[in-house]
Structures are given as structure tokens and as C-alpha cells.
Amino acid sequence: MSNGNQTRPGRRAAIVAGLRTPFLKAGGAFRDLSAVDLGALLVNELVARSGVDPSEFDSVVFGQVVPSPLVSLIAREVVLRTALPRSVQAHTVSRACATSIQAATDAADQIALGHSDCAVAGGAESLSDAPIFASRHLAQALVSASRGKTLADKVKAFAHLGARDLQPVPPALKEPTTGLTMGESAEKMAQVNGVAREAQDAFAYQSHRRAADAWASGKFDDEVMHVPVPPGYERVAARDDVVRDDATPAALAALKPVFDKRHGTITAGNASPLTDGAAALILVSEEKARALGLSPLGYLRAYAYAALDPRDQLLMGPAFAAPVALDRAGLSLPDMDLVDMHEAFAAQVLSNLQAFASRKFAEERLGRPRPLGEVDPARLNVNGGSIALGHPFAATGARMITQTLRELKRRGGAHALLTVCAAGALGAAVVLDAAEA
């Protein structure tokens, strides 16, 4: 992980528009839509709403975490299924839960270098369309059978298979290096950091309450599109279906632990759910924004990525990435008018906040003389987060950027810090600037 203490060089990347679909529980109303379908619907609507002529776009950076069974290059497929010219080059990215942060910083870097003037960056996820794999022995038998010249040859290819070989193999949910699921790793963090069940439930309740209030006040109306739901298209998905307007501390406290049923603290109520959805941004050079008469939502000022040993605390990446991003921005935590931290689990957020404020963590883990500091709860995840809104892996980062910049404008703030933890013990942090008044 490299350090830096200057703002990013090159041209400034302006974020001029952002949009997302509603985020819906996997297996629900979006079950007949693939990630590519969701991404294409979203990008078409985003471009149309922006007023930017499709001919102005020169690149698309788009991501997906759990691959679709039949599509490997989602970014290019999004171009081919939208009103964008087919000459628009595209590349696909994946950085687990930080995927659309990666898409946005890739686009911003290309703008800074002068290689791009107008880009779409985002991501889509359909956990309803997750691939189911064949076992290695079955896959080898299928290949052998396809090469067989006679029926006997084809049948012979399957002769040595047992019942176990015929079982479908779902996508891996465990870290290959530790054998633990993300939830099990979050349980470990809660125990190591002394994060009590009551604190986790209180944080989750706050997330639902703030998200419900944001919807009720109309804050999300212009940043969430309506999606006609197949196959009949008679129903329209208009808002997130994870948010619980009726969430109560008592109801959250009554839920059973999921990952450690005897001693655990993590439940379905204080963790983000499996979700389908898409989110994207339009980034342009500052010069292009002026030329097209566009009013930026804000600017991507600085960013950083970090990694640690997965055998340590898997989801502590934000505590390592945030100091570097702030250094690169030439700012400090007290300068941030808003902080938005991805809520994979309440335990993970509370553990990272604890590390932000810990002098011991700063000195021993970061080699820094002082901690970042404490985050003001009134500035943290003010319109709810992934626990309440849902978490389509590849879409969350773009959702956070749009949501934060719009709130920054409402509050007349200047700067915001975003952080995301990700599988593989990765972390991402972004510093945003508000648009000048």
C-alpha cells in the first residue's frame, strides 16, 4: 500500500449524474432479469435523463462480482444493449463489494490522464441468476462425451461417475484462504473487538430508520428509477424492498444468530441481505462539463485501496484505506461533512469505527502517530446503508457515491469520505468534493 500527501494530478473528474434501480431481495421481483439486463436498463435510463448525447461517450467501465452464466464481459454487453454507439470501448472490472468504486476510479483516472472525456461507470448484480457449476468429474465427463464419435463412446464417458459427482456446485461463499464465510469472519471481528449484539442491533435499527425516513421525505425519488418487472411487465418496482419502515429494537433483538447459532451475535437483521440491482454514474472531465453546460454533482478528489491478511480481521480494509485516501486528498477526518461506510455487517462497521478512533491501532497497525479520530454519528450513513437498502455487490459503491453527493449538496457541505470493505480482505476509500456553489 503506497502513501501520498498530495491531491490527484491531471484533469479533475466531475460526476454529473448518478442513478440506480431499486435494490430488491434476491429471488424476488428481479429474478427473471440478469445482471446484464439490469445494467442495460439502468444505463439507458441514466443517459436519457442526463441529457448528454450518446455520441459524447467514449468509454464504459462496468462490473459484476458473481458472473452471469452466459456473459463474461458485462461492460461491453451494456454498450451493445443500450443507445450508446457500438464504437464506445468498454472494460469489465471486479473488486468484490468495491467493484463500482473500482469502476469509478478507473474512469476518473482515464479522465485525469486525458484518455477519456465522458464515461459511464457502475455495476450490476443478480444473485437470483447466480451460476450453478458442475463438479470437476462431471465437467470432464461432459467434455469427453462431446468428443465421442459413437453413442457407446458418449455413454462410456459417464461410466465412472458416482452420485456425489452429479450434485450441482453453487458459487463459493467461503474465503479460499481461511475456509470461513464472510459472516463467520464478521463474527470473529465482533468477538475480537468486543462489539456486543445490542450495539449491532442498535446500528441496524438506525440504518432502517434513516433509510425509511429518506424514502418518506423523497430524497431517493430522483436517484432510483422505476423498473417494469417481467415477464408480464404489469408490476413496476419503484423502491427498495429491504427497508423496514416497521423495524423495532425488540424485533431485531428477537432474531436468532445465523453463523454461530450458540454464541453468535450476527443475525439477518444486522447484516446486509443478498440483493439484485444496478447503479451507475456519468463522469466527465471538468472541461467537458463546461462545454456541455452540465452542472456537476461533485468531484472525485482522491482514493485508496488497501489489503490485509484474510486470516486477520477480514473486513477491516476501510481502516487501512481511509487514512491514505485522506492523505492524498490533503484533508483530515474532521474536514468530512459526511462519512458513508458500506454496511456489510453492523459488526464490521462498528469494528472499523473503533479502529478509526484507536491510537493503538494507528501506531501498531498503520505506523501513524495518531488515529484518524471518531466519526460523528450524525454524519455517518445519514440516509441508511446496505443493511437497510440492500447490497447488490457490484452496485453498492456507485449507489453510495450518488447518494452521498446529493446529500452533501442538500447540506451545503464540502467533503465526504466513503469506505467499502470487500472479500479477500480488501478495502477501498474515496474522498469526494461537493460541486462549487
Secondary structure, DSSP 8 states (H G I E B T S, - for coil): -----S---SS-EEEEEEEE---EETTSTTTT--HHHHHHHHHHHHHHHHT--GGG--EEEEE-SS--SS-S-HHHHHHHTSSS-TT-EEEEE--GGGHHHHHHHHHHHHHHTTS-SEEEEEEEE-GGG---B--HHHHHHHHHHHH-SSHHHHHHTTTT--GGGGS-B----B-TTT--BHHHHHHHHHHHHT--HHHHHHHHHHHHHHHHHHHHTTTTTTTB--EEETTT--EEE-S-SS--TT--HHHHHTS--SSSTTT----TTSB--BEEEEEEEEEEEHHHHHHHT---SEEEEEEEEEE--TTS-TT-HHHHHHHHHHHHHT--GGG-SEEEE--SBHHHHHHHHHHHT-HHHIIIII--SS------GGGBSTT--HHHH-B-TTTHHHHHHHHHHHHHHHHT--EEEEEEEETTTEEEEEEEEE---
